[in-house]
């Protein structure tokens, strides 16, 4: 079974055992690309790693979605901010860590294989994944969760190979970011204002968003935008935002073992008690009861 490590509050991490990695290396698909470690560190205060060249036996991808951090490679230090990623090459000494006052939240993958160098080439510097109309950030993170879920299923070769095929897609979405965004758009025409607003909400569920922030994003006055949004959806923008956040919280409750106090900040509510009250009002039952309810 994979070994699950614990450390930061809300952390999820899996390290594949050596025997499984060796078996993947012998597989025609796994030989091309495979994962050795994977995880998610939210608000990772004091996170720090330093490795010599001899210790780096795979490529290391770090995708920062919030906060700040840094990394050192070839005697140069780089600052990392939210919506940036980088890939550290194998067999090269490096160090990285979280910002002391604004700690990063990161998704990370250690990977290797004959195609690993292709996907990592040119990413040993900070690269931006800027949220915009066609950014598809949420879809990319959903794909990460699918990879993580496959690996956490225990030793099952088919699950591991499915994780590998998904990793090709995940890394491809970064290697060919423009094409990834274009292919996700139904057409090349400008999106409807309401669609743009909803997209902005979905990409920023974990942040404090005001009505003026959404209106500014779609370049309309707050009052005009609010009336337009309610006319087309039957809901005010902020009520709709709350629905999206509760929907996202349901996903965490359904598919993770995270506590309510860990989920609430991920969906934009620092106060977990307030979040629980809002969840109960929206869903009709408390989060704990929802989690225990059999579905499907």
N, C-alpha and C positions, 0 to 999 in steps of 0.2 A: 504493500500500500504506500502511496506517497506520504511523505512526512510533512505535516502542517505545522508551521512555526507561528508563534504568537509574540507580540511585543507591543506595538502601538495600539492605542484604543481604536477598535474597529478594523484592525489589520486583518488581511487575508493573504496567506502565502502558502505555496506548495513547492516542495523540492522533490523532484523525481529521484528515486533510488538509482544507483549506478547500474544494477543489472537490467533495469528497464531501459535506460538510455543506451546501453550496449545493444540490446535487442532492436531498438529503433534504428540504430546505425546500420544494422544488418538488413533492415527492410528496404526494398527499392525506393519507397516513398519517404520513409523516415530518414534515409541516407541523404536525401535532398534537403530536408529541413525538419528540425524537431526542436521541441522545447525542453529545457532542463530545469528551469525555475520560473515561477510566475506569481504575481501578487499585486496587491493594492494597499497603499499606505495613506490613510487620510490624516491631514494635519500632523505630519510626522516630525514633531519637535525633536531636535537633537539627532536626527537621522544622519549617519555618517558611515561611509565605506571607503577603505583604501586597500588596493590590491597591487601586488607586484606583477611583472609580466608573466612570471611562472605560475601565478595563481589564476590568470585570466584565460580560461580554456573555452570560452564561448563569447558571443556578442551580447551586449547588454543594452536593451532599449528602455529608456525612461521617458514617460509622457506625463508632463506636468499639467494638470487641469485647474489648479488653484494654488495661490501662494507663490513662493520663490525658493530658489535653491542655486546650486552652482556645481560645476565639475571641472576637473583638471586633467589635461591630456597633453602630452608632449611639452611639458613645462609651461603650458598656458592655462589660464583660468577663465572660465566663461560663466556669466550670470544666466540663470534660467528663470523665466517668469511664466505665468499661467498661459495656457494654449501654446506651449512650445514642447518639442521633443528632441532627443538626440540619441544616437546609437554609438556605443563605445566598441571599438574593434577588439578582437581577441588577440592575445599575446602582447598586449601593450599595457604598461602600468597606468593606473588611473586612480582618481579619488573623486568622490562626490558627496554632497550633503545638503541638508535643508537650511534655509535661512533662519537665523535665531529668533527674529521678531515676527516673521511672516512665513511660518513653515509651509512647505509644499505639500500638496496632495498629489500622489503619483500612481499611475499604473505602470507596471514594469514587467518585462519578459527577458529571460536569458535564453538564447537560442543558438543553434549551430546547424551545420550541414553544408553540403556542396553549394547550395544556392544562398547561403547566409550572407556571404560577402557581397553578392549582387544587390540584395535588399538594403544592406547597410552602407554601401558606397556613397560618400558625399554627405553623410549625416553625422559626422564627428564634430559638427558645429551646431549651435542652436537653430532649429527650424520652426517656423511658425505654422500653426493650424488656426487661423483666424476665424472666429465665428462670423458667419454671414449667411445670406439667404440660402445658398446651396452647400453649406459646409458639411452637413451630414455627420456632425460630431456625435450625436446621440446614437446613430446607427453604428458607428465605429465602436463606441463603448459597449453597445449591446453585443457586438461581435466578440469583444474581449470577454464579456461575461459568459458567452457560449463556449469559448475556448477554456475558460477557467472551470466551468461546470463539467465539461468533458473530462478534463484531467482529474478533477476531484471525485470522479466516479469510481476511482480505484483502478487496479490493474486489469485493464481490458484493452487488448490491442486495437480493436476496432474504434473504441473511444479515443485512444491516443492518435490513431491515424486520422480520425475525423478532426481532432484538434489541430493536426498538422495542415490539413486542407484549409481549415479556417484561418490558420496563421498565414498561409499564402495570401489570402484575401486581406487580412488585417494589415500586413506589411505592404501589400500592393496599394492599399488605400493611402498610404503615406508616400510610397515611392512615386506613384502616379496620382498625386492629389488632385490635380486639375481634371484629369479624366474621371476620377472617382466622383467628383462633384458634378461634372456634366452629365454623367450617366444616371445619376440619381434624380435629375430634374425631368419631369414629365415632358416638358417642352422648353424651348429657349425664350419663350415670352416672359415678360415681367410678371412675377407672382402677384396675386391679389393682395391688397393691403392687409386684410384679415389673416390670410395665410402667412404673410410675412411676420405679423405680430405673434401668431401662435408658434411659429418656428422660433422666434426670438425667446418666447417664454420657455419652450422646451429645452432650448440650449442653455438656459440660465436658471433652472429650477432651484439650484442650491444657493442662489444669491438673493440679496434684498433688491426687489424690483418695485419701483413706483409706477403709477400710471404715466407720469411725465417721461419716465425712461422708455416705456414702450412706444408712446406717441412720438418721441424724438427719433426712435429707431425707424419708424415708418414715415417720418417727416410731415407730421400733421399736428395741429393743435390738440391738446389733451381733450378738450370738450368735444370737438368735431370727431376725433377718433373714437372716443367713448360711445357717442351716439351711433356712429357707423358700425362699430363692433357689435353693440347690443342689437341693432337692427338685423344684422346678418346671423348672429349666433343665438339670440335670445338670452344672452347673459352679459353682464358687465365684464370688462377685461380682467379686473382683479378677482372676481368670483370664478371666472374661467381658469385663471392662473391657480387658484386654490384647488380646483378640480384636478388639474394636471398634476399638482404636487401630491394630492391624495392618491391619485392613480399610480404615480411613481412609488409612493410609500407602499402601496399594495404589492407592487412588484418585489420590493425588498422583503416584505413580510412573507411573500409566497416562496421566494427562491433563495433566501439567505438565512443565516442564523443570527443575524445582527439584532441587537437589542433596540428597543424603541428610542432610547436616549442616543443611540448611534445613528438611527435612521433619520430622526427629525432634522438635524443640521444638513443632511444630504439633500433634503427637499425644501430647504429654506426656512426652517423654524428652529431657532436656537433654544427656545423654551419648549422642552419636551412635554410639559404638562399642557401648555396651550395647544401643541400639536395633537395630543391625545384627545382633547376636548373637540377640536375641529374635525378630527378623523371620525369621532363618534357621531357628531352632528351630521356629517356627510354620509357615512356608510351605515349608520344606524346601530353599530356595535363598536365597542372599544377595539383598539389595535390588537390587544392580547387575544381577545375572543375571535377576531377576524383571522389571526394567524393559526389558531387551533381549529378553525372550521374546515371541514373537508370540502374540497372543490373538485369540479370536473366530473 
